[in-house]
Amino acid sequence: SFVVLMAGLSMMTLGLCFRFAESPSSRVWLHPFEIAGLNALAFYVGAHCLQVLLIYGRVHTQDGTTVRLRHLVYDALFGGWVAGPLGSLLFSLTFLAICYTVIYGLYRARIFIRL
């Protein structure tokens, strides 16, 4: 059946990923994932807190209107020169880069948050 086929293909893909990840040549470009995995809880909580701040944070503009912080940041950074799906992609990649920079700082300071 289709379920058995997909389970087999998933297992084969997982095996290839393990084989590729364990090879010595892949250690260099997989290192960012290792850093993110060492502080995954801090990564998740930090990203969530930043997202809540962007969604619920409001800023009063000069003309007296209230604008969400997310819209203000998006319009200031990407709204003028990149619009549509590409602007959303760049916004999300910038969000990810900010979160990763914090996690990298924790990694360099040897701070690991675990349960």
TARA-V446174 format. One record per helix or strand of 2 or more residues. SS is the DSSP state (helix for helix, strand for strand). FROM is the first residue (numbers start at 1). TO is the last residue. Records with the same first field share a line. If there is no record, write none. Layout:
SS=FROM-TO + FROM-TO
This chain:
helix=2-21 + 24-38 + 40-56 + 69-79 + 85-108
strand=58-60 + 66-68
